[in-house]
Amino acid sequence: MNLHEYQSKQLFHEYHVPVPKGVTVSTLDAASAACAELGGSRWVVKAQVHAGGRGKAGGVVLVDSPQEAEAQARRLLGSRLVTHQSGPQGLPIGTLLIE
């Protein structure tokens, strides 16, 4: 069974395991709206692909504004993330988790 990070965190939440609040998005507008929904002043934008090494590959990014979250969503959504586990062709990014 392959689960994305957000799916695993949903299961943890159902069984009362503490996890950070997050919002999944698949559009640019939703990325900035997720920041407003979550509140705070810093967020992490995470590409949801079935591969490790997302951070080293640029698929996990700390942002300081909703506009920056939208810019990172623009960069990531629809692109392919190449990690040490994905192979040279990379994996398509269709969903982001914002925490």
Buried (B, 14 or more C-beta within 10 A) or exposed (E): EEEBBBBEBBEEEEEEEEBEEBBBBBEBEBBBBBBEEBEEEEBBBBBBBEBEBBEEBBBBBEBEEBEBBBBBBEBBBEBBBBBEEBEEEBBEBEBBBBB
